Amino acid sequence: MSKDVMVTLTVDGLEISVPRGTKLLKACLDNGIYIPNLCYLDDMNHPPASCRLCLVEIEGRPGPLPSCSQDVEDGMVVHAETDEVRLLQKTAFRLLVSTNDGKCRWCMANKHCAMQRIAKFLHMPLRTKKLRHISKNMPEVIEEHPCIVYEPNKCVLCGRCVYVCSKQNYDFALDFANRGFNTTISFFGSQEEGVGDYCRNCRACVDICPVGALNFKDERDAFLQNLQAKISA
């Protein structure tokens, strides 16, 4: 059946109509219903559902489900604000902030960071007292790339940068490296000729990062210099 066929569903009592085949998370966001999310992008055919923040309850289905991976259906009834959903979202958020460096003032994403928005929405602090802070024992800054700096202690491993970089279909690319707690983003082929110029013109990974973990070196240096000057003034 054509994707242009409209289906009607109800989310927290609000009736909305969207094209068949739309992901539930997108349907909600496009209709002014905010659901916390980090790893989702609109053009993903198979969203990873890795952040576990966009959970909702759908009548007739067992347990809370990630809304980013659910296609809308006609007559679907969704509950995005139940106590169980909020509890699970807050737990997932606590796990994320337990490894985050929390240095918002010194971050280029300050005041337009997805983590800050989610914290405000869930009424949660960016430093949790219920879980001890866990250091990743990684360098504060990794500068293996010719023009991009990576700050692993800010990174939430949402995978957005990996996804947008893979769409470019070039030999040099971003990808996940290592496993488990030691997982990072790595630049494969970053020393090849022309990588710096290509990445400078592309900007996709830097612009898509929701937490400011990827930045151009010169832009970050200028930001930090200006901030230090303001503090010292």
C-alpha positions as CSV (number, residue, x, y, z in Angstrom):
1,M,0.0,0.0,0.0
2,S,1.3,3.5,-0.8
3,K,3.1,5.4,1.9
4,D,1.0,8.4,1.0
5,V,-2.0,6.8,2.6
6,M,-2.8,8.6,5.8
7,V,-3.3,6.8,9.1
8,T,-4.8,8.2,12.3
9,L,-3.5,7.4,15.8
10,T,-4.0,8.8,19.2
11,V,-1.0,9.9,21.4
12,D,-1.9,10.9,25.0
13,G,-5.4,11.7,24.0
14,L,-4.3,13.8,20.9
15,E,-5.5,12.5,17.6
16,I,-2.9,12.9,14.8
17,S,-2.8,11.8,11.1
18,V,0.5,11.0,9.4
19,P,1.5,9.0,6.2
20,R,1.6,5.3,6.6
21,G,5.2,4.0,7.1
22,T,6.1,7.0,9.3
23,K,8.0,6.0,12.5
24,L,6.1,6.7,15.6
25,L,8.8,9.0,17.1
26,K,8.8,11.2,14.0
27,A,5.0,11.3,14.0
28,C,5.1,12.6,17.5
29,L,7.8,15.1,17.0
30,D,6.2,16.5,13.8
31,N,3.0,17.1,15.8
32,G,4.5,18.9,18.7
33,I,4.7,15.9,21.0
34,Y,8.3,15.8,22.4
35,I,9.7,12.4,23.3
36,P,13.3,12.3,24.5
37,N,15.7,10.8,22.0
38,L,19.4,10.9,21.0
39,C,20.2,8.2,18.4
40,Y,17.4,8.8,15.9
41,L,17.5,10.6,12.5
42,D,14.6,11.0,10.2
43,D,16.0,9.1,7.2
44,M,17.1,6.0,9.1
45,N,15.4,2.9,7.7
46,H,16.4,0.8,10.7
47,P,17.0,3.1,13.8
48,P,19.3,1.5,16.3
49,A,17.0,2.3,19.3
50,S,20.2,2.3,21.4
51,C,19.6,5.2,23.7
52,R,16.4,3.8,25.2
53,L,15.0,7.2,25.8
54,C,12.1,7.3,23.3
55,L,10.1,4.6,25.0
56,V,6.3,4.7,24.9
57,E,3.4,2.3,25.7
58,I,1.2,1.1,22.9
59,E,-2.1,-0.4,23.7
60,G,-2.2,-4.1,22.8
61,R,1.5,-4.6,22.9
62,P,3.6,-5.9,25.8
63,G,5.8,-3.4,27.7
64,P,7.2,0.0,26.7
65,L,8.7,0.0,23.2
66,P,11.2,2.4,21.5
67,S,9.0,4.7,19.4
68,C,11.8,5.3,16.9
69,S,11.5,1.7,15.6
70,Q,7.7,1.4,15.5
71,D,5.8,2.2,12.4
72,V,2.5,4.0,12.9
73,E,-0.7,2.0,12.4
74,D,-4.3,3.2,11.9
75,G,-6.1,3.3,15.2
76,M,-2.9,2.9,17.3
77,V,-3.3,4.3,20.8
78,V,-0.1,5.5,22.4
79,H,0.8,6.6,25.9
80,A,4.0,8.6,26.2
81,E,3.7,9.9,29.7
82,T,3.0,6.9,32.0
83,D,4.9,6.4,35.2
84,E,6.6,3.3,33.9
85,V,7.8,5.1,30.8
86,R,9.2,8.0,32.8
87,L,10.9,5.7,35.3
88,L,12.7,3.8,32.4
89,Q,13.6,7.1,30.7
90,K,15.1,8.5,33.9
91,T,17.1,5.3,34.5
92,A,18.5,5.4,31.0
93,F,19.4,9.1,31.4
94,R,21.1,8.5,34.7
95,L,23.3,5.9,33.1
96,L,24.2,8.3,30.4
97,V,25.2,11.2,32.7
98,S,27.1,8.8,35.0
99,T,29.9,8.8,32.5
100,N,29.5,12.3,31.1
101,D,32.1,14.9,32.1
102,G,29.5,17.5,33.0
103,K,31.6,20.4,31.9
104,C,28.8,22.3,30.2
105,R,30.3,25.7,30.5
106,W,33.3,24.7,28.5
107,C,31.4,22.9,25.8
108,M,30.5,24.4,22.4
109,A,27.1,22.7,22.6
110,N,26.2,24.5,25.8
111,K,22.6,25.8,25.7
112,H,21.8,23.9,22.6
113,C,22.7,20.4,23.8
114,A,20.3,17.5,23.5
115,M,21.3,16.2,26.9
116,Q,20.4,19.6,28.5
117,R,17.0,19.5,26.8
118,I,16.3,16.0,28.0
119,A,17.5,16.8,31.5
120,K,15.1,19.8,31.6
121,F,12.2,17.7,30.2
122,L,12.7,14.9,32.7
123,H,13.4,17.2,35.6
124,M,16.8,15.5,36.0
125,P,20.2,16.9,36.9
126,L,23.2,16.5,34.6
127,R,25.1,15.1,37.6
128,T,23.3,12.2,39.2
129,K,23.6,11.4,42.9
130,K,21.9,8.0,42.6
131,L,24.8,6.6,40.6
132,R,28.5,7.4,41.3
133,H,30.3,9.1,38.5
134,I,32.2,6.6,36.4
135,S,35.4,7.8,34.7
136,K,36.0,6.3,31.3
137,N,39.8,6.7,31.8
138,M,40.1,8.2,28.4
139,P,41.9,11.3,27.2
140,E,39.9,14.5,27.5
141,V,40.7,15.2,23.9
142,I,41.6,13.0,21.0
143,E,43.2,14.8,18.0
144,E,44.1,11.9,15.6
145,H,42.1,13.6,12.8
146,P,43.7,16.4,10.8
147,C,41.0,18.9,11.5
148,I,38.4,17.3,13.9
149,V,38.8,17.0,17.7
150,Y,36.9,14.2,19.5
151,E,36.0,14.5,23.3
152,P,35.1,10.9,24.4
153,N,34.0,11.9,27.8
154,K,31.2,14.0,26.3
155,C,30.2,11.3,23.7
156,V,27.0,9.4,24.3
157,L,27.7,6.9,21.5
158,C,24.4,7.7,19.8
159,G,25.9,6.7,16.5
160,R,24.6,9.7,14.5
161,C,28.1,10.7,13.3
162,V,28.8,7.2,12.2
163,Y,25.5,7.0,10.3
164,V,25.9,10.3,8.4
165,C,29.5,9.6,7.6
166,S,28.7,6.2,6.2
167,K,26.2,7.8,3.8
168,Q,29.0,9.7,2.1
169,N,30.5,6.4,0.8
170,Y,34.2,7.5,0.9
171,D,37.1,5.3,2.0
172,F,37.8,7.4,5.1
173,A,35.0,7.2,7.6
174,L,33.9,7.3,11.2
175,D,33.1,4.1,13.0
176,F,32.8,2.6,16.5
177,A,36.0,1.2,17.9
178,N,36.7,-1.1,20.9
179,R,33.9,-2.8,23.0
180,G,31.7,-2.3,26.0
181,F,32.7,0.5,28.4
182,N,35.8,1.3,26.2
183,T,33.8,1.9,23.0
184,T,34.7,5.2,21.3
185,I,34.3,6.8,17.9
186,S,37.4,6.4,15.7
187,F,38.5,7.9,12.4
188,F,39.6,5.2,10.1
189,G,41.9,6.4,7.3
190,S,42.2,9.8,8.9
191,Q,45.9,10.1,7.7
192,E,45.1,9.7,4.1
193,E,45.8,12.6,1.8
194,G,42.8,14.9,1.3
195,V,40.9,13.8,4.4
196,G,41.2,17.1,6.2
197,D,39.9,19.1,3.2
198,Y,37.1,16.7,2.6
199,C,35.9,16.7,6.2
200,R,36.2,20.5,6.4
201,N,33.8,20.9,3.5
202,C,31.5,18.1,4.6
203,R,30.9,19.0,8.3
204,A,28.2,16.3,8.6
205,C,29.5,14.5,11.7
206,V,30.3,17.7,13.5
207,D,26.9,19.3,12.7
208,I,24.9,16.1,13.7
209,C,26.5,15.5,17.1
210,P,23.9,16.2,19.7
211,V,26.3,16.9,22.6
212,G,29.3,18.7,21.2
213,A,31.7,15.8,21.3
214,L,33.0,16.4,17.8
215,N,34.2,19.8,16.7
216,F,36.7,21.4,14.3
217,K,39.9,22.1,16.1
218,D,40.2,25.8,15.0
219,E,36.6,26.5,16.0
220,R,37.0,24.8,19.4
221,D,40.3,26.7,20.1
222,A,38.6,30.0,19.2
223,F,35.6,29.2,21.5
224,L,37.8,28.3,24.4
225,Q,39.9,31.4,24.0
226,N,36.9,33.6,23.9
227,L,35.4,31.9,26.9
228,Q,38.6,32.2,28.9
229,A,38.8,35.9,28.0
230,K,35.3,36.5,29.3
231,I,36.0,34.7,32.5
232,S,39.3,36.6,33.1
233,A,37.7,40.0,32.2
